[in-house]
Amino acid sequence: MTRTTTARRRRLTTVAAGASLALVLAACGGNGDSDGGGGGDMDDGGGGTAEDIDCAAYDEFGDLEGTSVSIYTSIVEPEQSQQELSYDAFEECTGVTVNYEGSREFEAQLLVRIQAGNTPDIAYLPQPGLLNTIVNDYPDQIVEAPEPTVANVDEFFSEEWKEYGSVDGTFYAAPLGANAKSFVWYNPTMFADAGYEVPETWTELMDLTETIASEQEVLPWCAGVESGDATGWAGTDWIEDVVLRTAGPDVYDQWYMHEIPFNDPQIVDAFDTAGEILKNPDYVNAGLGGVDSIATTPWDQAGVGVLDGTCWMYRMASFYATQWPEGTEVGSDGDVYAFYLPTDQTDMQPVLGGGEFVAAFDDRPEVQAFQTYLASADWANQKAIATPEGGWFSANNGLDINNLASEFDQDAAALVSDEETVFRFDASDLMPGEVGAGTFWNGIVNWLTGDSSQEVTDQIESSWPM
């Protein structure tokens, strides 16, 4: 999805131009103090601050002065600062203090904290499968979403996104942010200098990969899946994207719901297809080592070679826009950009994606107020304004795409909402936790370090809970 893919760019531009929601700007609190009290500054790129939000919009929450809400999440720096900044208006206008705790060990530690009775007020769950585990294993800990939150979700999100936050027909967790994972990061200048064009089909992508391997000293691809306790997740994204492109969305749905076994021949074939890149030493791991180095290379550092010229392509989600070193220009004419991971399918545009969901473990008024705020168009637009570096969007249909900071964010949001897009949520996040965030992650490491596609999928299938 670049300036070179003219037809798609025209379509995405039309989608982007069609969305509009004007933020109502007025003095928050009306005291006119230049220091803004305790709310802090929220620069919107045009001189606006948190005080520009009309506090009347928060009257529905009542008097919450002196209360606090604790958040536990996997969202850490640099995104953490943007998250906290987006709460300024809520804190300023309601008097609630939001205490934020981000952890790279979130997935493992949240269940430990629940078991120990040390739950946060709110957790941002990146996996619907984890929500399902919590509801089924700890039903007395989690609370259903309050009616005002439900009303916001019904108004601003599609039924599919509401379903991701539901278990057995009961709604618990409103969508927060969203991401599109079907992207390949590249260096526009390197491509132009070499005379390479962005591929528009999977066949063209493989042809380009072979051309780079034969013409250049630098290997075509770099990759990394190391992520602490969550090592392997970046590799599952590769497999899921390929399943959508080789087997199609119907098989994809059957796979994550276990209507077909994990080691179905169509899934084994997808592993093998991904392996044509990821397990080929002529194609990876540029500047980082051999194929097995993918398992030990941190996902957030693996793509840097695209910027410094030691790597041509890195497949990673839209949120990777926040991982580039400070000063990197992300744009179609900038230092780095990303194109849509192409497909040979002609009847659809499959897009893999994900997001977080706001689950609550307490029903105090301030907790319910914050849940409701996070499900609103007000918050989605404040979050966009609070992210001037880019790298964030939401499936909230009240989000004005023009508030998104960058060309890439607007393109990513438009891709997800494109009428030709067939969107599917990350399969590992929808699978039972012991598989999606367990044996699937571990299986990726085993696969990259020597096990065959058949061996790995057999191992994962045998781990599926009865």
C-alpha positions in Angstrom: 0.0 0.0 0.0 2.2 2.8 -1.3 2.1 5.7 -3.7 3.1 3.2 -6.5 -0.1 1.1 -6.1 -2.3 3.7 -7.7 -5.7 1.9 -7.7 -5.5 0.9 -4.1 -4.2 4.3 -3.0 -7.2 6.0 -4.8 -9.6 3.7 -3.0 -7.9 4.3 0.4 -7.9 8.0 -0.1 -11.6 7.9 -0.8 -12.2 6.0 2.4 -10.0 8.4 4.4 -11.7 11.5 3.1 -15.1 10.1 3.8 -14.7 10.0 7.6 -15.3 13.1 9.6 -16.0 13.9 13.2 -15.2 17.4 14.4 -13.8 17.7 17.9 -15.7 20.2 20.0 -13.1 22.6 21.5 -13.9 24.7 24.5 -12.3 25.6 27.8 -12.1 22.7 30.2 -13.0 24.0 33.7 -13.1 27.6 32.4 -10.4 28.9 34.7 -8.2 30.1 31.9 -5.0 29.3 33.9 -2.1 28.9 31.5 -0.5 26.2 33.6 -3.6 24.0 33.1 -3.8 22.7 36.6 -3.2 19.0 37.0 -4.3 17.9 33.6 -1.0 18.4 31.8 -0.5 19.5 28.2 -1.8 17.6 25.2 -0.4 19.2 22.1 -2.7 18.4 19.1 -0.3 19.7 16.5 -2.2 23.0 16.3 -1.6 24.4 19.8 -4.5 22.6 21.5 -4.2 21.1 25.0 -6.3 18.9 27.3 -8.0 22.1 28.5 -9.5 22.5 25.1 -12.0 19.6 25.8 -15.5 20.7 26.9 -15.8 19.3 30.4 -19.6 19.2 29.9 -19.0 16.0 28.1 -17.9 14.4 31.3 -20.9 15.5 33.4 -22.5 12.1 32.9 -19.9 10.5 35.2 -20.8 12.6 38.3 -18.5 13.7 41.1 -15.5 11.4 41.1 -13.0 13.8 42.7 -10.3 12.1 44.8 -10.9 8.6 43.3 -8.4 6.5 41.3 -8.3 3.7 38.7 -5.5 1.3 38.2 -4.6 -0.1 34.8 -2.4 -3.1 34.0 -1.3 -3.6 30.4 1.3 -4.9 28.0 1.5 -1.4 26.4 4.9 -0.1 27.4 7.1 2.8 26.2 7.1 4.5 23.8 3.4 3.9 23.5 2.8 4.2 27.3 3.4 7.9 27.3 0.9 8.4 24.5 -1.7 6.3 26.4 -1.2 8.3 29.6 -1.4 11.6 27.7 -4.7 10.6 26.2 -6.3 10.3 29.7 -5.4 13.9 30.7 -8.8 15.4 29.8 -10.7 12.6 31.7 -8.5 13.2 34.7 -8.8 17.0 34.5 -12.6 17.0 34.1 -13.6 14.2 36.5 -11.0 14.3 39.2 -10.1 10.7 38.8 -6.4 9.7 39.0 -5.4 7.0 36.5 -2.5 4.9 37.7 -0.9 3.1 34.8 1.3 0.0 34.9 2.8 -1.4 31.7 4.7 -4.7 31.7 6.3 -6.8 29.0 5.4 -9.9 31.2 1.7 -8.9 31.2 0.3 -12.1 29.7 2.0 -14.3 32.2 1.6 -12.1 35.2 -2.0 -11.1 34.9 -3.2 -14.6 35.6 -0.8 -14.8 38.6 -2.2 -11.6 40.0 -5.8 -12.8 39.5 -5.0 -16.1 41.3 -3.4 -14.1 44.1 -6.4 -11.8 44.4 -4.3 -8.8 43.4 -6.3 -7.7 40.4 -6.0 -4.3 38.8 -9.2 -2.3 38.3 -8.8 -2.6 34.6 -6.6 -4.7 32.3 -6.1 -4.2 28.6 -6.3 -7.7 27.1 -4.6 -8.1 23.8 -6.2 -11.6 23.3 -9.9 -12.5 23.2 -8.7 -16.0 24.1 -7.2 -14.6 27.4 -10.6 -13.0 28.1 -12.3 -16.4 27.5 -9.8 -18.0 30.0 -10.4 -15.4 32.7 -14.2 -15.6 32.3 -14.3 -19.4 32.5 -11.6 -19.9 35.1 -12.2 -16.9 37.3 -15.8 -15.9 36.8 -16.0 -14.2 40.2 -13.1 -11.8 39.4 -14.1 -10.2 36.2 -17.2 -7.9 35.9 -19.5 -7.4 32.9 -19.3 -4.1 31.1 -21.8 -1.4 32.4 -24.7 -0.3 30.2 -23.1 3.1 29.2 -20.1 1.2 27.9 -22.3 -1.2 26.0 -24.1 1.8 24.5 -20.9 3.3 23.3 -19.7 0.0 21.8 -23.0 -0.5 20.0 -22.8 3.0 18.6 -19.1 3.2 17.6 -18.0 -0.4 16.8 -19.1 -3.1 14.5 -20.8 -6.2 15.8 -17.7 -8.2 15.1 -15.5 -6.1 17.4 -18.2 -6.3 20.1 -18.2 -10.1 19.7 -14.4 -10.2 20.3 -15.0 -8.7 23.8 -17.8 -11.2 24.6 -17.9 -14.7 26.0 -20.9 -16.9 25.5 -23.1 -14.0 24.6 -22.1 -11.8 27.6 -20.2 -8.6 26.9 -17.2 -7.8 29.1 -14.6 -5.9 27.3 -14.8 -2.9 24.9 -12.3 -2.5 22.1 -9.5 0.0 22.7 -6.9 0.3 19.9 -6.6 -1.6 16.7 -3.7 -2.6 14.5 -3.3 -4.0 11.0 -0.6 -6.7 10.8 -0.5 -7.3 7.0 2.4 -4.9 6.3 6.0 -5.2 5.0 8.3 -2.4 6.0 10.9 -1.2 3.4 13.2 1.7 2.6 11.6 3.7 -0.3 15.0 5.2 -1.3 16.7 1.8 -1.5 13.9 0.5 -3.6 14.0 3.5 -5.9 17.8 3.4 -6.3 17.7 -0.3 -7.2 14.8 0.1 -9.6 12.5 -2.1 -7.5 8.7 -1.6 -7.4 6.5 -2.5 -4.6 5.0 -6.0 -5.3 1.2 -6.2 -5.7 0.8 -10.0 -5.6 2.4 -12.8 -3.6 4.1 -14.1 -6.7 5.6 -10.7 -7.4 6.8 -10.6 -3.7 8.6 -13.9 -4.1 10.0 -12.8 -7.5 11.3 -9.6 -5.8 12.8 -11.6 -3.0 14.7 -13.9 -5.4 15.9 -10.8 -7.5 17.3 -9.1 -4.4 19.0 -12.4 -3.3 20.6 -12.7 -6.6 21.5 -9.1 -7.3 22.4 -7.6 -3.9 25.0 -8.4 -1.2 22.3 -7.7 1.5 19.8 -10.5 2.1 16.2 -9.6 1.3 14.5 -10.2 4.7 15.2 -9.7 8.4 13.0 -11.2 11.1 12.8 -11.6 14.8 10.3 -13.2 17.2 12.0 -12.8 20.6 9.7 -11.1 23.1 10.5 -12.3 26.6 7.7 -14.5 28.0 5.8 -13.9 24.8 8.6 -15.1 22.4 7.1 -16.5 19.2 4.1 -14.3 18.8 5.6 -12.4 15.8 6.1 -15.7 14.0 2.4 -16.7 14.6 1.5 -13.5 12.7 3.5 -14.7 9.7 1.6 -18.0 9.7 -1.8 -16.4 10.2 -1.2 -14.0 7.3 -0.2 -16.8 5.0 -3.2 -19.0 6.0 -5.4 -16.1 5.0 -3.6 -16.0 1.6 -3.2 -19.7 0.8 -6.3 -21.3 2.5 -8.6 -18.3 2.7 -10.7 -16.8 5.5 -13.2 -19.7 5.8 -10.5 -22.2 6.5 -8.8 -19.6 8.8 -12.1 -19.4 10.9 -12.3 -23.2 11.0 -8.7 -23.4 12.2 -8.9 -21.0 15.1 -12.2 -22.5 16.2 -10.7 -26.0 15.9 -13.3 -27.2 13.5 -10.3 -28.5 11.6 -7.2 -29.8 13.5 -4.3 -27.5 13.9 -2.3 -29.9 11.7 -4.7 -29.9 8.9 -2.8 -30.2 5.5 -3.9 -26.6 4.6 -2.2 -25.3 7.8 0.9 -27.4 7.2 1.0 -25.9 3.7 0.8 -22.4 5.1 3.8 -23.1 7.4 5.7 -24.5 4.4 4.9 -21.4 2.4 6.0 -19.0 5.1 9.1 -21.2 5.4 10.0 -20.5 1.8 11.1 -17.1 3.2 11.7 -17.6 7.0 13.6 -20.9 6.8 15.6 -20.1 3.6 19.2 -19.0 4.5 19.4 -17.3 1.1 16.6 -14.9 2.1 17.1 -14.4 5.9 18.3 -13.2 8.4 19.9 -10.1 6.9 22.6 -8.7 9.2 21.5 -10.7 12.2 22.7 -14.2 11.6 21.4 -17.5 10.3 17.8 -18.7 10.2 17.9 -19.8 13.9 18.8 -16.2 14.9 15.2 -15.3 14.2 14.2 -17.0 17.4 16.6 -14.9 19.5 16.3 -11.6 17.7 13.9 -9.2 19.5 11.0 -8.3 17.3 11.2 -4.6 18.1 14.9 -4.4 17.0 14.8 -6.8 14.0 13.5 -4.2 11.5 16.2 -1.6 12.1 18.2 -3.0 9.2 15.5 -1.6 6.8 16.6 1.9 8.0 20.4 1.3 8.0 20.5 -0.6 4.7 21.4 -4.0 6.1 17.9 -5.4 5.3 15.4 -4.9 2.5 12.1 -6.0 4.0 10.6 -6.7 7.4 7.1 -8.0 7.9 5.5 -6.4 10.9 2.3 -4.8 12.1 1.3 -1.1 11.9 2.3 -0.5 15.5 6.0 -0.9 14.4 5.8 2.7 13.3 6.5 3.6 16.9 9.6 1.5 17.1 11.8 3.4 14.7 14.6 5.5 16.2 13.8 9.1 17.1 13.9 11.3 14.0 13.0 8.6 11.5 10.6 9.9 8.9 7.8 7.3 8.3 6.3 8.1 4.9 6.0 7.0 1.3 8.8 9.5 0.5 10.5 9.2 3.9 13.2 7.0 5.5 10.9 4.0 5.9 7.4 3.0 4.9 5.3 -0.1 4.6 3.4 -1.8 1.8 0.4 -4.2 2.1 1.5 -7.8 2.3 0.2 -8.9 -1.1 -1.8 -11.8 -2.2 -2.5 -13.8 -5.4 -6.2 -13.8 -4.5 -8.2 -11.6 -6.9 -11.6 -11.6 -5.1 -10.5 -10.2 -1.7 -7.9 -8.2 0.2 -7.2 -10.2 3.4 -6.0 -8.2 6.4 -4.8 -9.7 9.6 -5.2 -7.5 12.7 -5.5 -7.3 16.4 -6.3 -4.9 19.2 -6.8 -4.6 23.0 -9.9 -4.9 25.0 -10.8 -3.1 28.3 -11.7 -5.7 31.0 -12.7 -4.6 34.5 -12.3 -6.4 37.8 -14.2 -3.9 39.9 -17.5 -2.0 39.3 -16.8 1.1 41.3 -18.3 4.2 39.6 -14.9 5.6 38.6 -13.9 2.3 37.0 -17.1 2.2 35.0 -16.7 5.8 34.0 -13.2 5.2 32.7 -14.4 2.1 30.8 -17.2 4.1 29.2 -14.8 6.9 28.3 -12.4 4.5 26.6 -15.2 3.2 24.4 -16.2 6.7 23.3 -15.4 8.7 20.2 -14.1 11.4 22.5 -11.3 9.2 23.7 -10.4 7.7 20.3 -9.9 11.3 18.9 -8.0 12.4 22.0 -5.7 9.3 21.6 -5.1 10.2 18.0 -4.2 13.8 19.0 -1.9 12.5 21.8 0.0 10.4 19.3 1.8 12.9 17.1 4.5 10.4 16.3 2.0 8.1 14.7 1.6 4.3 15.0 -1.9 4.1 16.4 -5.5 3.9 15.2 -8.8 2.4 16.3 -11.8 0.5 14.9 -14.0 3.1 16.6 -16.1 4.6 13.7 -16.3 7.9 15.6 -12.5 8.4 15.0 -11.8 11.2 12.5 -9.1 9.8 10.3 -7.8 13.3 9.8 -6.8 13.4 13.5 -4.4 10.5 12.9 -0.9 11.9 12.9 0.6 10.3 9.9 0.1 9.3 6.3 0.8 5.7 7.4 -1.8 5.7 10.2 -4.4 7.1 7.9 -3.6 4.4 5.3 -3.7 1.6 7.9 -7.0 2.8 9.2 -8.4 3.1 5.7 -7.1 -0.4 4.8 -9.0 -1.9 7.7 -12.2 -0.1 6.8 -11.9 -0.6 3.0 -14.9 -2.4 1.6 -12.7 -4.8 -0.3 -10.9 -5.8 2.9 -11.6 -9.2 4.5 -10.5 -8.5 8.1 -9.6 -11.3 10.5 -8.5 -11.0 14.1 -5.2 -12.6 15.1 -6.0 -16.3 15.3 -3.5 -17.1 18.1 -5.3 -14.4 20.2 -8.6 -16.1 19.6 -7.4 -19.6 20.4 -7.5 -21.1 23.9 -4.7 -19.4 25.9 -2.7 -22.6 26.4 -2.4 -22.9 22.6 -2.5 -19.4 21.2 -0.2 -17.9 23.9 1.5 -21.2 24.7 2.2 -24.1 22.4 1.8 -22.0 19.2 4.3 -19.4 20.4 6.7 -22.2 21.5 6.1 -24.1 18.3 7.3 -21.1 16.2 10.6 -21.2 18.1 10.9 -25.0 17.5 10.1 -24.5 13.8 12.7 -21.8 13.3 15.3 -23.8 15.1 14.9 -27.0 13.1 11.6 -28.8 13.5 9.5 -29.4 10.4 6.1 -27.9 9.7 4.5 -31.3 10.2 6.3 -31.9 13.5 5.4 -28.5 14.9 1.7 -28.6 13.9 1.4 -32.1 15.2 2.8 -31.0 18.6 0.4 -28.0 18.8 -2.6 -30.1 17.8 -1.8 -32.6 20.6 -1.8 -29.7 23.1 -5.3 -28.5 22.2 -7.6 -28.7 25.3 -10.3 -31.3 25.2 
